[in-house]
Amino acid sequence: MSLIDGRMDAVVHLDSPDPRGLLDALGLLPDIQMVGVDLSELLAAALVDGAADPVVMVRITPRPAIDRVLASHPSPRVEHLIAHRFTVRGGHDLYGRDLAELDVVAAGALCDRPEMANTKGIALLATGSAAQSRHERDVADLLQFAFPDTHISIAGDFGGLGLAPREATVVLDAALSGLAARLAGTVLDATARLPDVPVMIGRGDGGLTTLTALRTHPVSVLQSAPALRVLAAAHRSGHDDCRVVLTVGHPESDPVPVPFIGEVRNGLVSAQPYLTTALAAELVIPTAQLAPFAGYVDDDDVGSTPLVVNGDDPDELAAAGAALSRPAAWLDEIAQIENQDQLEGIRQAACERAVAIAIANGTAPGTAEFVDVSTVAVPYSPSGTVRLRVRVAGRHRDGVREQR
């Protein structure tokens, strides 16, 4: 339980897959405005101990990889989650132009493969789908019609570049879908006494999301615990902008050894995509920027930024961070421009999409703030190729109860 800025928030850190007894007690507490939940360590443990669902991986590329190494993922932990692999001809380039026509016959034939019959998760990755996801969605539609109860994750939903990080993201997303759905149902049942209280889930970038988003994209929840701990430690120090050193953590699930250092800017944890996770694999989703702490920080490097050292209980910090955080969204796209006016139009459209995603993640309409909007040229690419990143955060919606 935390009292934050004069507001009581029910804060729960789950260390058991059956939190009904603990959460049921929340119904006896007065004036609860939000329940914040950190599920990241439960999900991460499932990936390691074999509780995650095996995944069927479908790559959509102009031609299949002929080298066995290139045909697999470089992270053994990610590859271990893949029960079967298939390749369908198709795909686009970086700008969404066709590299090959989609082989609809081969895609349809997947529905008759015996390996697909009992799978609970399918991961789809097409080249160029960050710019054009039509081939992924066409194949997903075929497979979803044949297997209506199967969770299908497509790489185009996450954006980003690079086959390995994009594949790792969709594989983990599909593998965690079954457990995430069960946990979401459990949390909803356990909070039934709080019909008008929103339930929010911690994200890997230190923001919050909804139970619906947890079911849809559980991979976004991975590694939320260290990010939330950094956020809570900064709040307890009274700083909105600071560097935080955490001296106590969870060595098995933290992405870097303890003690580690993170950063908070404008009340949000600094996060980036393509950071190596505790599973030794890069993901395209943003996670907190954390680094091992060597015991000192160069004064010239720190400047006027305060340095906070915190040794509080890590579970308590993660729970407090879940109450302190805000719903957030992240957009990472590639575009090609010819002039400044076109750049402004593309940037404005990206900002509008990011706000829409933030609202879907639980942000109250009208409260979204742009934390970061950046446009940089993509090296070694044709002139006019730019990368747009937008990060949005806002206040959570009040009195919104999700349904099963």
PyMOL commands that set and color helices and strands:
alter all, ss='L'
color gray80, all
select helices_A, chain A and resi 20-28+40-49+76-80+104-112+114-116+134-146+155-157+163-190+211-216+218-221+224-237+299-302+314-324+340-360
alter helices_A, ss='H'
color red, helices_A
select strands_A, chain A and resi 2-4+7-13+35-38+55-61+82-89+121-126+151-154+199-202+208-210+242-246+260-265+268-269+271-272+287-288+291-292+307-310+328-336+369-377+385-393
alter strands_A, ss='S'
color yellow, strands_A
deselect
rebuild
show_as cartoon
